[in-house]
Amino acid sequence: MADDASLSARAIRDKQAENQTLRARDLAESLGITEAQLVAAHVGHGTVRINPHPDDIMGAVPALGEVMALTRTPSVVHEKVGAYDNYQSGQHACMVLTENIDLRIFPQHWVSACAVETISDGVPKRSIQVFDAAGDAVHKIHLRDGSNHDQWDMVVETLATSDQTDTLEVAVRIPPTPPLIREEKADLLRAEWDKMTDTHQFMLLTRKLKMNRLGAYRVAGAPYVRPLANTAVDQLLALLADSKVPGMIFVGNHGCIQIHSGPIRTLKEVGPWNNVMDPGFNLHLRSDHIAEVYEVRKPTKRGEAVSVEAFDKDGAIILQIFGMRTREVDFYDDFTALVARLEAGEVLA
């Protein structure tokens, strides 16, 4: 979405004041701007532009104590409560790895960021919000009642940049890549699939064959992939909640992947949203956005990794659900037995 020069920062602030019940992303869309531009319009009015690089942010936010980490796409929101720690930097990929906050970070997409403070009923609401080049949210850190609010000013001062303008230029949003299918390489795909010893090798394999994840799933066939009904994710969440079998739920955009590890307990459907509402973990899934679902099996040195993976109508991945993994084991009979109960779907061309 390109910058809408017809709206000044003052006009954007006025529009938000008039529409306080609308979520920021929905308001921005209604105004023809991006969420990053909506947030930037409040610089100098409770909002401060900060250095977006994860090295800087992750170096500062542990001082805030227990917070809520949020990563989302248009189809799903993943929220985890915990403290940031054990940050591992890298040129192309970084990591936060604690019992509760588990992130894979891709710094090239951490392009702009703001520290945001608003007052509601006399109570401050504080967050750090990171955006990509197109102005879409990559990751957010929300302070909670029990967070170290007395450290907020210090963290913001540490991260603040010299550029405190209230306008922001954004790039055109790049659409998702549709399935890249190479039917002529089906036998090679299966042969190389059999040789994998780690799930992370899969993306290297697809790039080598000039496919992508969804394209490879459409080509591979049994026993590597089983198409499932579009309702299979809701079915699996219900089975996990009923059985208390632990799983790993991955949600990500191109800048951040956030992972929940453990059981889920409470499901609540509200309109098109299927919601996990557990202490320390919330998931908000637009089930009506799911267009394709697959059961996927990948060999590893620690056993077979089984996952259920959902995609939207444009081919973008919505979420992945794996059985709970450890350093020793990638295969769990209880989770695999639940996946085997999921309703099969049609094979798409």
Phi, psi and chi 1 to 4 in degrees:
 res  aa     phi    psi   chi1   chi2   chi3   chi4
   1 MET       -  126.5 -176.4 -179.0  -65.0      -
   2 ALA   -81.1  159.9      -      -      -      -
   3 ASP   -63.9  133.4 -171.5    3.3      -      -
   4 ASP   -95.9   98.8 -173.4  -17.0      -      -
   5 ALA   -70.5  -10.4      -      -      -      -
   6 SER   -76.8  -15.3   65.0      -      -      -
   7 LEU  -107.9  119.5  -79.4  177.5      -      -
   8 SER   -79.3  165.4   66.6      -      -      -
   9 ALA   -59.3  -39.9      -      -      -      -
  10 ARG   -62.0  -42.8  172.4   63.4 -178.5  -87.4
  11 ALA   -64.7  -37.6      -      -      -      -
  12 ILE   -65.9  -42.1  -67.4  171.2      -      -
  13 ARG   -63.0  -40.0  -66.2 -165.6  -60.6  -88.6
  14 ASP   -63.2  -42.4  -70.9  -15.0      -      -
  15 LYS   -63.0  -39.2  -70.5  -71.4 -173.3 -178.1
  16 GLN   -68.6  -37.7 -173.3  154.0   33.4      -
  17 ALA   -62.2  -31.5      -      -      -      -
  18 GLU   -81.6  -14.6  -64.0  166.8    3.9      -
  19 ASN  -132.0   54.3  -63.2  -84.9      -      -
  20 GLN   -70.8  -16.3  -65.1 -174.7   25.9      -
  21 THR   -84.9  -15.2   58.7      -      -      -
  22 LEU   -78.4  138.7  -88.1 -177.7      -      -
  23 ARG   -65.6  149.0  -69.2 -177.9  -59.2  178.0
  24 ALA   -55.8  -42.7      -      -      -      -
  25 ARG   -64.2  -40.5 -170.7  174.8 -173.3  -82.4
  26 ASP   -69.7  -39.1  -65.0  -26.3      -      -
  27 LEU   -64.5  -44.8  175.8   59.7      -      -
  28 ALA   -58.6  -44.3      -      -      -      -
  29 GLU   -62.1  -39.8 -175.0  174.6   -6.3      -
  30 SER   -66.9  -25.9   73.2      -      -      -
  31 LEU   -90.6   -5.9  -63.3  176.6      -      -
  32 GLY    76.1   24.9      -      -      -      -
  33 ILE  -125.3  178.3   60.0  175.2      -      -
  34 THR   -95.6  164.8   68.4      -      -      -
  35 GLU   -64.0  -36.2 -172.6  177.6   -5.0      -
  36 ALA   -62.4  -38.7      -      -      -      -
  37 GLN   -68.7  -36.4  -69.3  170.2  -44.3      -
  38 LEU   -61.8  -45.6  178.1   69.1      -      -
  39 VAL   -66.7  -43.7  170.7      -      -      -
  40 ALA   -62.3  -29.2      -      -      -      -
  41 ALA   -62.5  -16.3      -      -      -      -
  42 HIS   -98.3    7.0  -67.7   76.6      -      -
  43 VAL   -59.2  131.3  168.4      -      -      -
  44 GLY    89.0   -6.2      -      -      -      -
  45 HIS  -128.5   53.4  -60.7  -93.8      -      -
  46 GLY    95.4   -5.1      -      -      -      -
  47 THR  -119.4  138.9  -64.3      -      -      -
  48 VAL  -128.2  130.9  176.6      -      -      -
  49 ARG   -74.6  134.8  -67.7 -178.7   70.6  161.8
  50 ILE  -127.7  165.7   61.9  173.8      -      -
  51 ASN   -65.3  124.9 -168.3  -33.4      -      -
  52 PRO   -84.5   -8.8   31.9  -36.3      -      -
  53 HIS   -67.1  134.7 -162.2  -77.3      -      -
  54 PRO   -60.2  -29.0   15.6  -28.0      -      -
  55 ASP   -57.4  -42.1  -75.1    0.1      -      -
  56 ASP   -73.8  -48.1  -63.5  -74.8      -      -
  57 ILE   -63.4  -46.6  -68.0  176.0      -      -
  58 MET   -72.5  -18.8  -62.3  -54.3  160.2      -
  59 GLY   -75.3  -23.3      -      -      -      -
  60 ALA  -101.0  -37.1      -      -      -      -
  61 VAL   -71.4  -19.1  -63.7      -      -      -
  62 PRO   -56.3  -26.6  -30.9   38.9      -      -
  63 ALA   -64.4  -19.4      -      -      -      -
  64 LEU   -80.5   -7.9  -61.6  174.1      -      -
  65 GLY    73.0 -143.6      -      -      -      -
  66 GLU   -74.7  124.5 -174.4  179.7   84.0      -
  67 VAL  -136.2 -177.1  -66.4      -      -      -
  68 MET  -115.3  124.2 -172.0  -94.9  -80.8      -
  69 ALA   -93.9  133.9      -      -      -      -
  70 LEU  -132.1  125.8 -174.4  153.3      -      -
  71 THR  -131.1  138.7  -60.4      -      -      -
  72 ARG  -150.5  166.8   70.8  151.4 -166.1 -109.6
  73 THR  -130.0  179.4   72.2      -      -      -
  74 PRO   -61.7  -16.4  -26.2   36.1      -      -
  75 SER  -107.4  -13.8  -60.3      -      -      -
  76 VAL  -157.3  143.4   62.2      -      -      -
  77 VAL  -122.7  131.9 -177.2      -      -      -
  78 HIS  -121.2  120.1 -168.8  -66.4      -      -
  79 GLU  -125.8  127.1  -57.7  171.0   -7.7      -
  80 LYS  -129.4  138.3  -74.3  -74.5  -70.7 -175.3
  81 VAL  -100.8  131.9  173.6      -      -      -
  82 GLY   173.0 -173.0      -      -      -      -
  83 ALA  -111.8  140.2      -      -      -      -
  84 TYR   -77.3  133.6  -75.5   73.2      -      -
  85 ASP  -167.1  176.5 -161.5    2.1      -      -
  86 ASN    51.5   50.4 -166.7   24.0      -      -
  87 TYR   -82.0  132.7  173.5   66.5      -      -
  88 GLN  -122.2  115.1  -59.5  171.3   37.3      -
  89 SER   -81.1  161.3 -178.3      -      -      -
  90 GLY  -167.3  154.4      -      -      -      -
  91 GLN   -65.0  -41.6 -178.1  178.0   -1.9      -
  92 HIS  -107.5  -25.7  -58.1  -66.0      -      -
  93 ALA  -148.2  140.8      -      -      -      -
  94 CYS  -125.7  173.2  -47.0      -      -      -
  95 MET  -148.8  141.3  179.7 -174.7  -60.3      -
  96 VAL  -117.6  126.3  173.1      -      -      -
  97 LEU  -136.7   98.3 -174.5   57.0      -      -
  98 THR  -129.4  179.1   72.4      -      -      -
  99 GLU   -60.4  -34.5 -178.3  179.4   -2.7      -
 100 ASN  -110.2  -38.5  -65.1  -46.3      -      -
 101 ILE  -100.1  112.8  -53.2  -65.9      -      -
 102 ASP  -131.3  105.8 -170.9   -6.7      -      -
 103 LEU  -128.5  145.6  -53.2  174.4      -      -
 104 ARG  -116.1  123.3  -54.4  -63.1  177.3  -92.1
 105 ILE  -117.5  136.4  -65.7  167.4      -      -
 106 PHE  -117.6   96.0  -52.8  101.2      -      -
 107 PRO   -62.9  -23.1   18.1  -29.0      -      -
 108 GLN   -62.7  -19.8   73.0 -178.0   90.2      -
 109 HIS   -99.9    2.8  -63.5  -66.6      -      -
 110 TRP   -91.2   87.9  -69.8   46.3      -      -
 111 VAL  -101.7  -38.9  174.8      -      -      -
 112 SER  -140.6  156.1   69.4      -      -      -
 113 ALA  -156.1  153.2      -      -      -      -
 114 CYS  -139.8  147.0  -73.9      -      -      -
 115 ALA   -95.8  124.0      -      -      -      -
 116 VAL  -117.9  130.0  178.6      -      -      -
 117 GLU  -131.0  122.5 -178.1  177.3   59.5      -
 118 THR  -125.2  159.3   59.9      -      -      -
 119 ILE  -114.2  126.5  -55.0  -63.1      -      -
 120 SER  -128.9  118.0  177.2      -      -      -
 121 ASP    54.3   38.4  -63.5  -32.8      -      -
 122 GLY    79.0    1.4      -      -      -      -
 123 VAL  -110.1  128.6  178.0      -      -      -
 124 PRO   -73.6  138.0   25.8  -32.5      -      -
 125 LYS  -112.7  125.0  -67.8 -174.6  176.6 -179.3
 126 ARG  -126.1  140.6  -65.3  169.7  169.8  139.9
 127 SER  -155.6  156.5   62.2      -      -      -
 128 ILE  -112.1  126.5  -71.3  173.5      -      -
 129 GLN  -126.2  129.2  -55.0 -171.6   20.5      -
 130 VAL  -116.9  139.6 -175.8      -      -      -
 131 PHE  -130.6  155.8  -56.6   92.4      -      -
 132 ASP   -89.7 -174.6   64.7   12.5      -      -
 133 ALA   -63.3  -28.8      -      -      -      -
 134 ALA   -85.2   -1.7      -      -      -      -
 135 GLY    87.1   13.5      -      -      -      -
 136 ASP   -92.1  145.2  -67.2  -34.8      -      -
 137 ALA   -66.4  131.5      -      -      -      -
 138 VAL  -100.1  -44.2  167.0      -      -      -
 139 HIS  -160.8  146.4 -172.9   64.0      -      -
 140 LYS  -134.5  148.4  -64.0 -176.6 -179.4 -177.9
 141 ILE  -125.1  113.4  -59.0  167.4      -      -
 142 HIS  -106.7  127.5  -71.1  -89.7      -      -
 143 LEU   -72.7  147.3  -84.9   68.1      -      -
 144 ARG  -112.3  176.8  -66.0  160.8   49.8   83.6
 145 ASP   -56.8  -38.4  -70.6  -15.4      -      -
 146 GLY   -89.3    4.6      -      -      -      -
 147 SER   -69.7  167.2  -58.8      -      -      -
 148 ASN   -83.8   75.9  -62.2  -27.7      -      -
 149 HIS   -63.7  -23.8  -73.7  -93.3      -      -
 150 ASP   -70.1  -12.0   59.4  -25.0      -      -
 151 GLN   -96.8   -4.3  -62.1  -63.5  -55.0      -
 152 TRP   -59.1  -51.2  173.4 -105.5      -      -
 153 ASP   -60.0  -40.0  -70.5  -18.8      -      -
 154 MET   -64.5  -43.0 -179.8  -86.6  -68.3      -
 155 VAL   -63.8  -44.7  168.4      -      -      -
 156 VAL   -64.0  -42.9  173.8      -      -      -
 157 GLU   -63.0  -37.9 -177.4  178.1   -7.5      -
 158 THR   -65.0  -37.8  -61.6      -      -      -
 159 LEU   -93.5  -15.1  -65.6  174.2      -      -
 160 ALA   -60.0  143.0      -      -      -      -
 161 THR  -101.5  168.2   67.7      -      -      -
 162 SER   -73.8  -22.9   57.9      -      -      -
 163 ASP   -84.9  107.6  178.4    8.0      -      -
 164 GLN  -120.7   37.9  -67.9  -62.1  -40.6      -
 165 THR   -74.0  153.9   54.4      -      -      -
 166 ASP  -102.0   17.1   58.5    8.4      -      -
 167 THR  -123.3  156.7   59.2      -      -      -
 168 LEU  -145.7  127.6 -179.5   69.1      -      -
 169 GLU   -88.2  138.0  -67.9 -173.0    4.0      -
 170 VAL  -126.9  158.1  -64.3      -      -      -
 171 ALA   -88.2  166.1      -      -      -      -
 172 VAL   -68.4  134.1  174.4      -      -      -
 173 ARG   -65.9  131.1 -175.4  179.7  -68.0  121.1
 174 ILE   -87.0  123.6  -61.0  173.7      -      -
 175 PRO   -71.1  159.0   25.9  -33.6      -      -
 176 PRO   -60.3  149.9  -18.9   30.3      -      -
 177 THR   -79.7  127.1  -56.3      -      -      -
 178 PRO   -67.4  169.7   24.5  -32.9      -      -
 179 PRO   -57.7  128.2    1.8   -6.3      -      -
 180 LEU   -98.8  107.1  -61.4  177.5      -      -
 181 ILE  -111.6  131.6  -61.6  170.7      -      -
 182 ARG  -128.7   83.6  -60.2  -73.0 -175.2  -88.9
 183 GLU   -58.7  -33.3  -69.9  -77.3    1.7      -
 184 GLU   -67.9  -14.2   71.8  -80.9    7.5      -
 185 LYS  -106.4   17.4  -65.2 -176.0  178.1  179.5
 186 ALA   -60.5  -46.3      -      -      -      -
 187 ASP   -64.6  -39.6  -70.0  -19.5      -      -
 188 LEU   -66.8  -39.8 -179.1   57.0      -      -
 189 LEU   -58.2  -47.0  169.8   65.8      -      -
 190 ARG   -66.9  -39.2  -64.2  173.6 -169.9  128.0
 191 ALA   -64.1  -43.3      -      -      -      -
 192 GLU   -71.9  -33.0  -66.3  -64.9  -43.6      -
 193 TRP   -58.8  -43.8 -166.0  -51.8      -      -
 194 ASP   -61.8  -23.7  -72.4  -26.0      -      -
 195 LYS   -88.3   -7.7  -63.6  176.0 -175.0  176.7
 196 MET   -62.8  143.5  -76.1 -165.5  -64.8      -
 197 THR  -121.2   -0.9   57.2      -      -      -
 198 ASP  -156.0  140.5 -171.1  -74.3      -      -
 199 THR   -62.4  -27.2   56.2      -      -      -
 200 HIS   -67.6  -16.3  -63.2   96.5      -      -
 201 GLN   -73.9  -13.7  -64.1  167.2   -4.0      -
 202 PHE   -63.6  -43.8 -179.7   73.3      -      -
 203 MET   -67.5  -34.0  -63.5  -48.4  -64.9      -
 204 LEU   -63.8  -39.1  -63.5  174.9      -      -
 205 LEU   -64.7  -45.7  169.9   58.2      -      -
 206 THR   -64.9  -39.7   57.3      -      -      -
 207 ARG   -63.9  -40.3  -76.8 -163.7  -70.5  -91.4
 208 LYS   -59.7  -37.1  172.7 -177.0  172.6 -177.3
 209 LEU   -93.9    6.1  -60.8 -179.3      -      -
 210 LYS    58.2   40.0  -65.9 -177.3  169.5   51.9
 211 MET  -116.2 -178.9  -63.2 -171.1 -159.5      -
 212 ASN  -129.2 -177.6   58.1    8.0      -      -
 213 ARG   -56.5  -52.9 -177.0 -175.5  -61.3  -86.4
 214 LEU   -67.3  -39.0 -178.3   53.2      -      -
 215 GLY   -60.4  -42.6      -      -      -      -
 216 ALA   -65.6  -38.2      -      -      -      -
 217 TYR   -65.9  -36.6  -70.0  171.2      -      -
 218 ARG   -68.3  -27.3  -72.0 -165.5 -175.7 -179.8
 219 VAL   -89.5  -36.0  167.2      -      -      -
 220 ALA   -63.8  -46.7      -      -      -      -
 221 GLY    72.8 -177.3      -      -      -      -
 222 ALA   -68.9  148.9      -      -      -      -
 223 PRO   -91.0   11.7   35.4  -36.1      -      -
 224 TYR   -79.8  -37.2  -50.1   95.5      -      -
 225 VAL  -139.9  138.1  172.2      -      -      -
 226 ARG  -125.8  117.0  178.1  170.4   72.1  105.6
 227 PRO   -63.7  139.2  -18.2   31.4      -      -
 228 LEU  -119.6  162.8  -60.3  174.1      -      -
 229 ALA   -66.1  153.5      -      -      -      -
 230 ASN   -63.1  -19.2  -69.4   -7.7      -      -
 231 THR   -84.9   -0.4   55.8      -      -      -
 232 ALA   -65.1  -32.7      -      -      -      -
 233 VAL   -66.6  -46.4  172.4      -      -      -
 234 ASP   -60.3  -40.1  -72.8  -21.0      -      -
 235 GLN   -63.2  -44.1 -175.3 -175.9   -0.1      -
 236 LEU   -66.0  -41.9  178.8   57.1      -      -
 237 LEU   -59.1  -40.7  -69.5  173.8      -      -
 238 ALA   -65.8  -41.1      -      -      -      -
 239 LEU   -65.1  -40.5  -70.3  170.0      -      -
 240 LEU   -64.5  -42.5  -70.3  171.2      -      -
 241 ALA   -65.5  -40.3      -      -      -      -
 242 ASP   -70.4  -38.1  -72.4  -17.4      -      -
 243 SER   -90.5  -19.9   66.6      -      -      -
 244 LYS    62.8   18.1  -55.9  -58.6 -175.8  -71.2
 245 VAL   -67.2  128.2  169.6      -      -      -
 246 PRO   -73.0  148.8   26.4  -33.4      -      -
 247 GLY  -141.2  178.9      -      -      -      -
 248 MET  -125.4  120.4  -59.3  179.4   72.9      -
 249 ILE  -110.0  115.7  -58.5  177.1      -      -
 250 PHE  -103.2  127.5  -69.2   65.0      -      -
 251 VAL  -131.3  133.2  166.5      -      -      -
 252 GLY  -155.4  157.2      -      -      -      -
 253 ASN  -116.1 -172.8   48.8   57.1      -      -
 254 HIS   -72.8   -6.2   51.0 -148.0      -      -
 255 GLY  -107.5  -17.9      -      -      -      -
 256 CYS  -160.3  137.7 -171.5      -      -      -
 257 ILE  -116.4  130.6  -61.6  170.4      -      -
 258 GLN  -119.7  138.4 -174.1  164.1  -55.4      -
 259 ILE  -126.8  131.9  -54.5  162.5      -      -
 260 HIS  -104.6  130.8  164.8   75.3      -      -
 261 SER  -122.0  123.7  -62.3      -      -      -
 262 GLY   137.5 -175.4      -      -      -      -
 263 PRO   -76.6  165.2   28.0  -34.0      -      -
 264 ILE  -121.1  155.0   61.0  173.4      -      -
 265 ARG  -127.0  -44.9  -66.0  176.1  173.2   82.9
 266 THR  -117.4  119.3  -55.2      -      -      -
 267 LEU  -110.7  142.1  -71.7  177.4      -      -
 268 LYS  -146.1  120.8 -176.9  177.2 -178.7  179.9
 269 GLU   -91.1  131.5  -67.4 -171.6   23.0      -
 270 VAL  -133.8  105.2 -179.4      -      -      -
 271 GLY    58.9 -130.6      -      -      -      -
 272 PRO   -80.9   -3.7   30.3  -35.7      -      -
 273 TRP   -91.4  131.5  -64.8   91.2      -      -
 274 ASN  -106.0  123.1 -166.9    4.6      -      -
 275 ASN  -120.2  130.6  -55.4  -79.2      -      -
 276 VAL   -90.8  123.5  178.0      -      -      -
 277 MET  -124.4   72.1  -55.4  -65.6  -71.3      -
 278 ASP  -109.4  153.5  -71.7  -17.8      -      -
 279 PRO   -58.8  123.3  -21.9   32.6      -      -
 280 GLY    88.2  -13.1      -      -      -      -
 281 PHE  -149.2  123.8  174.0   54.3      -      -
 282 ASN  -124.3  139.8  -74.7 -177.4      -      -
 283 LEU  -129.4  132.8 -177.6   79.6      -      -
 284 HIS  -123.7  108.0  -49.2  -70.2      -      -
 285 LEU  -115.2  126.3  170.4   65.8      -      -
 286 ARG   -82.7   91.3  -78.7  -69.3  -59.0  -99.8
 287 SER   -62.0  -27.2  -61.3      -      -      -
 288 ASP   -73.2   -8.7   58.8  -31.0      -      -
 289 HIS   -85.3  -10.9  -75.3 -169.6      -      -
 290 ILE   -76.2  124.3  -64.9  174.5      -      -
 291 ALA  -114.1  -25.3      -      -      -      -
 292 GLU  -146.8  141.4  -66.0 -178.7   56.1      -
 293 VAL  -137.6  141.3 -174.6      -      -      -
 294 TYR  -136.0  141.1  -64.3   90.6      -      -
 295 GLU   -87.2  127.5  172.4 -169.6  -21.1      -
 296 VAL  -125.6  136.4 -175.6      -      -      -
 297 ARG  -122.5  125.2  -65.0  171.7  176.2  -96.6
 298 LYS  -127.8  133.3  -60.4 -173.2 -178.3   84.3
 299 PRO   -75.4  143.3   27.1  -32.4      -      -
 300 THR  -138.1  169.3   81.0      -      -      -
 301 LYS   -66.0  -18.4  -73.6 -171.6  -75.5 -169.8
 302 ARG  -105.5   11.6  -60.3  164.6  -60.8 -175.7
 303 GLY   119.7  179.0      -      -      -      -
 304 GLU   -82.7  128.2 -171.8  176.4   45.4      -
 305 ALA   -92.2  122.8      -      -      -      -
 306 VAL  -111.7  132.8  177.3      -      -      -
 307 SER  -138.8  159.6   61.8      -      -      -
 308 VAL  -118.5  126.4  170.8      -      -      -
 309 GLU  -131.1  133.6  -51.7 -172.7   18.4      -
 310 ALA  -118.3  144.8      -      -      -      -
 311 PHE  -130.3  153.7  -61.2   81.1      -      -
 312 ASP   -91.5 -177.8   68.7   16.3      -      -
 313 LYS   -66.0  -19.9   63.0 -179.8  177.6   57.1
 314 ASP   -93.8   -0.4  -62.3  -43.7      -      -
 315 GLY    93.2    2.9      -      -      -      -
 316 ALA   -79.6  139.6      -      -      -      -
 317 ILE   -74.2  137.0 -168.6  162.1      -      -
 318 ILE   -95.9  -51.6  -65.5  175.6      -      -
 319 LEU  -162.2  162.8   84.2  170.5      -      -
 320 GLN  -127.7  140.8  -61.1  168.8  -67.6      -
 321 ILE  -125.9  119.4  -55.1  176.6      -      -
 322 PHE  -110.6  162.3  -75.2   81.0      -      -
 323 GLY   -68.6  155.3      -      -      -      -
 324 MET   -61.4  126.7 -173.7   79.5  172.6      -
 325 ARG  -110.7  155.7  -66.4 -179.3  -71.8  176.8
 326 THR  -129.7 -178.6   68.2      -      -      -
 327 ARG   -64.2  -22.4  -68.7  179.7  178.9  -86.6
 328 GLU   -99.2  -30.4  -67.2   77.7   28.0      -
 329 VAL  -133.0  134.0 -179.7      -      -      -
 330 ASP  -112.5    6.8  -92.6  -14.9      -      -
 331 PHE  -133.0  126.2  177.9   83.7      -      -
 332 TYR  -130.1  121.9  -81.2   88.4      -      -
 333 ASP   -59.3  -39.1  -71.4  -28.5      -      -
 334 ASP   -63.9  -44.8  -70.7  -13.2      -      -
 335 PHE   -67.3  -44.4  178.5   79.5      -      -
 336 THR   -61.2  -35.4  -56.3      -      -      -
 337 ALA   -66.4  -36.9      -      -      -      -
 338 LEU   -65.4  -42.8  -64.7 -177.5      -      -
 339 VAL   -63.8  -36.5  172.8      -      -      -
 340 ALA   -62.8  -20.9      -      -      -      -
 341 ARG   -84.0   -6.9  -64.0  167.2   59.3 -177.7
 342 LEU   -74.2  145.5  -59.8  179.2      -      -
 343 GLU   -68.8  132.5 -177.3 -178.1   -9.4      -
 344 ALA   -72.4  155.7      -      -      -      -
 345 GLY  -121.8 -175.5      -      -      -      -
 346 GLU   -87.1  148.9  -63.4 -179.4    0.9      -
 347 VAL   -78.8  125.7  178.2      -      -      -
 348 LEU   -94.1  145.1  -61.9 -177.8      -      -
 349 ALA   -80.6      -      -      -      -      -
